[in-house]
Amino acid sequence: VQLVESGGGLVQPGGSLRLSCAASGFNFSSYVMSWYRQAPGKERELVAIISSGGGTTNYGNPVKGRFTISRDNAKNVVYLQMNSLKPEDTARYYCYPPLGYWGQGTQVTVSS
């Protein structure tokens, strides 16, 4: 299993970023996919989750209405569109299939 997250960076409050996670080594279209994040000194928290077919999504309360998870099963990629970013969104973001594997993550820093 390989998970490669990308798209992070430094952005000002109110800005947007789109994260991508390229997955390989498993039957991607059969699995729920999630995005998690972890800020320094804090536990990893669930940000968003999408069903295997993409028709059902759920979000953590802190990001509802601002973030959108989506997936492209033809490309084995899951996305996280993040709008109206806040300093408290600063964290390392990881995609996760329920297989016990994690990638390196991508750092998102929201600061003026």
Long-range contacts (C-beta under 8 A, 24 or more apart in sequence): 1-25, 1-26, 1-97, 1-99, 1-101, 2-103, 3-94, 3-95, 3-96, 3-97, 3-101, 3-102, 3-103, 4-103, 4-104, 5-93, 5-94, 5-95, 5-103, 5-104, 5-105, 5-106, 6-106, 7-106, 8-92, 8-93, 8-106, 8-107, 8-108, 8-109, 9-107, 9-108, 9-109, 10-109, 10-111, 11-85, 11-108, 11-109, 11-110, 12-110, 12-111, 12-112, 13-85, 13-86, 13-87, 13-110, 13-111, 13-112, 14-84, 14-85, 15-85, 15-110, 16-81, 16-82, 16-83, 16-84, 16-85, 17-82, 17-85, 17-108, 18-79, 18-80, 18-81, 18-82, 19-79, 19-80, 19-82, 19-93, 19-95, 19-106, 19-108, 20-77, 20-78, 20-79, 21-77, 21-78, 21-79, 21-80, 21-95, 21-103, 22-75, 22-76, 22-77, 23-76, 23-77, 23-78, 23-95, 23-97, 24-76, 26-97, 26-99, 28-73, 28-76, 28-97, 29-53, 29-73, 29-76, 31-97, 31-98, 31-99, 32-97, 32-98, 33-69, 33-71, 33-78, 33-95, 33-96, 33-97, 34-95, 34-96, 34-97, 34-98, 35-69, 35-78, 35-80, 35-93, 35-94, 35-95, 35-96, 36-93, 36-94, 36-95, 36-96, 37-89, 37-91, 37-92, 37-93, 37-94, 37-108, 38-91, 38-92, 38-94, 38-105, 39-90, 39-91, 39-92, 42-91, 44-94, 47-80, 47-93, 48-80, 50-78, 62-88, 62-89, 63-89, 82-108, 85-110, 86-110, 87-111
